[in-house]
Amino acid sequence: MAKQQSFDDYNIKREVLEAVKKYGKLPEDFRFDPEIFDLQKALGVDKTAKLLYDGKKDKRTILDKTISAPFQEIRRFGGSKEKSEIENEKNWYNKLIYGDNLQAIKYLLDNGYKEKVKLIYIDPPFATKSDFSKGEVKAYRDKLEGAEFIEFLRERLILMKELLHKDGSIYIHLDQKKGHYIKIIMDEIFGEWNYKNQIIWMKNSLGAKGSATAYPKNQDIIYFYSKNPSFTFNKQYFKQKHLIQHKDRKELLPNGIKIDEKGQYYWTAPKGDYTDESIKALDKKGLVEWSKKGTPRIKTILSREGDYLIRKRPVEDVWTDIEMIFRSSDINYDYPTQKPEKLLERIIKASSNENDIVLDAFTGSSTTCAVAEILKRKWIGIDAGKLAIYTSQKRILDIKNHKPFIVMNSGVYEIKDIDKQVKIDENLYNNFACDLFQVNRNKKESINGVDFSGKYGNNYVYVFSNKGKIFRQDLEKIEDKLEGKLKRVYVIISQNQDKVYANYLKIKNTEFYIHKIPYSLIVQFAIENKDSSLIINHLRKNYILKANRGNLKNADNENAPEIDKKALEKINKISQVKKKSDIETKFSNIAGFDFVNTFEIEIKEKIKEIKDGIEIKINKVKIGDKEGINNLAMILVDKDYNGKSFKVFNTFFADDDTEEDEEGKKIEIKGFVKTKKITIDKKGLGKEIGIIYLDDFGNELFKQFSLK
Ligand SMILES: C[S@@+](CC[C@H](N)C(=O)[O-])C[C@H]1O[C@@H](n2cnc3c(N)ncnc32)[C@H](O)[C@@H]1O
């Protein structure tokens, strides 16, 4: 900061220029950050190439004005069941974060992760498809084109650089259409001298990607930058195989390979940079071949595997030995754009060491996190899609002996441990819970000794006390007392009490819809502990403010505006993909207001056994006052639900119309909006299944069913 302010400071400038004159180089402090001290600018000859476009923000504005969206713990797998204490080196939890990475990165930055991340790999959506179909303005907003795409990434890259450790590196995976623009942006942010490689990953894809008038496209580009000239790098090698041919029962060695008197296969190369001393040392080991004229050539010994000679070669910047998912033996999580584990293995091994923190801010199915986990690195994955989060959750759970990890939402306040300090008034809490979900408190009633707090629509609402954990048995007790008198009961619990792990349960003939108040809201309530309506107003304003990215006045200000309608509209625009193929191109700007699930989702389905598995017919979908299956975005199914951790096996999209087969050919399929049903095959089908219905805005309804 001090350096930044002194950018124009005459004395500093003079000092630097003198140092340059005297020593011929810049003082250490100023050498490698062109944005902090730009020598060219100081000398009045700024010749750096820059990309110009509309809407390019100032770097300082991005660093200072980006809103950070605090994390809210949603689920925890392994480790202590208590909420994490302040994190430290020993008490680390890997993190899977649902939310817009811009705000999440800013939060990491403001909360102790500055310069802590050793390696960042990102694989953002490609923004290559335009969906400017007539009259579809909304869809246009979801996908960023041209300059908007560049600025979208630039903002995030500027913040990510701050997270990077001083020895850290960043890899950005792009296709060839936008790659070069981003290269210029990367040079601006990281400095051209920190550009290390343009890695070409030859994908060997089977589907021809070119038109008849051009060459088929077969590469992705990965830019590799370090934060500083000195950085962690472990040289990587790969095995190159050379086939030994046979002719007349004799072996024909591949071109350039010879065999020495000890029977060792070898290959030679010119001495290159080797000094006379190193040549002597190598010669002692028998690794130098001398020509008749006395010129040394360096020997590389090859090993033999059957009819192949294996040469260990350093990995160069064209990677041809890594196959795409569907052709390799990688586990396929059926996530569009899923990258091969081998690719990430190479990157993670090269640019980090055990226990280092690895971040993927566009984590998708979390190839990065899974490989980081296997290679004993710490990891953080961020994604704005619920499918990505559920796919990643399953993927990590599939790793034997995985380290503990937490699934978090980015966008809700959490004030640690405050609930231990503040006593919560039960009556106020009850009112607060009711008001939060708009329960009619005038309809209080006791039925068979069950005290309902009010009604929502025609059904009774039971609010559990804020003390202790709530298990399925607690609902069974209510059902017991009610003796089947009520068909549907709404239940409210606080999220930190949740041991039911579902938001829908049918016990005998009573349907329980369980609604959870985010932990952070409870905490907020505990702090305020005043009139609940005031608190709700405060929260609404506060959170909507966040959604609006700080355009309104400070919410803590007594004169802060009432709920801003425009901001609300913006929240409503957050959407989940409805087509599988959209995952490749969709960008998200998720705002931070989270009611885990409202009363609003109602779904009626019928499960039927069919020859090859089960069929689930969706008969009714009602979300708020909107009726119709087209309000759903996705259905996720765990075929063998263990009652605790949801592992997504099948995903169904609302509007899917095509699917790619193994050869990359498009086959026509139908989304569930058209078919009104989904079918799940027998393979791996257990006794219990879990279903998550996701609406357009990421609200979830979880249901569990027992199969006969
Ligand atoms: C190309 S995919 C990543 C695939 C991943 N490398 C893998 O191996 O599975 C890009 C991901 O970025 C996510 N995404 C898009 N905009 C985002 C944002 N603003 N914040 C976080 N994630 C975002 C998408 O949901 C998508 O999952």
The ligand as an ORCA input file, in Angstrom:
! r2SCAN-3c Opt
* xyz 0 1
  C     -15.374    -25.601    -17.568
  S     -16.173    -25.883    -16.046
  C     -14.894    -26.516    -15.009
  C     -14.662    -28.001    -15.160
  C     -13.619    -28.580    -14.229
  N     -12.290    -28.178    -14.587
  C     -13.695    -30.103    -14.169
  O     -12.682    -30.788    -14.406
  O     -14.769    -30.627    -13.881
  C     -16.464    -24.267    -15.498
  C     -17.239    -24.123    -14.210
  O     -17.276    -22.756    -13.822
  C     -18.466    -22.530    -13.080
  N     -18.705    -21.074    -12.988
  C     -19.179    -20.218    -13.913
  N     -19.234    -18.964    -13.436
  C     -18.768    -19.018    -12.163
  C     -18.567    -18.050    -11.130
  N     -18.838    -16.771    -11.312
  N     -18.084    -18.475     -9.951
  C     -17.776    -19.778     -9.741
  N     -17.939    -20.719    -10.682
  C     -18.425    -20.356    -11.874
  C     -19.498    -23.336    -13.844
  O     -20.592    -23.656    -13.004
  C     -18.690    -24.569    -14.265
  O     -18.865    -25.619    -13.364
*
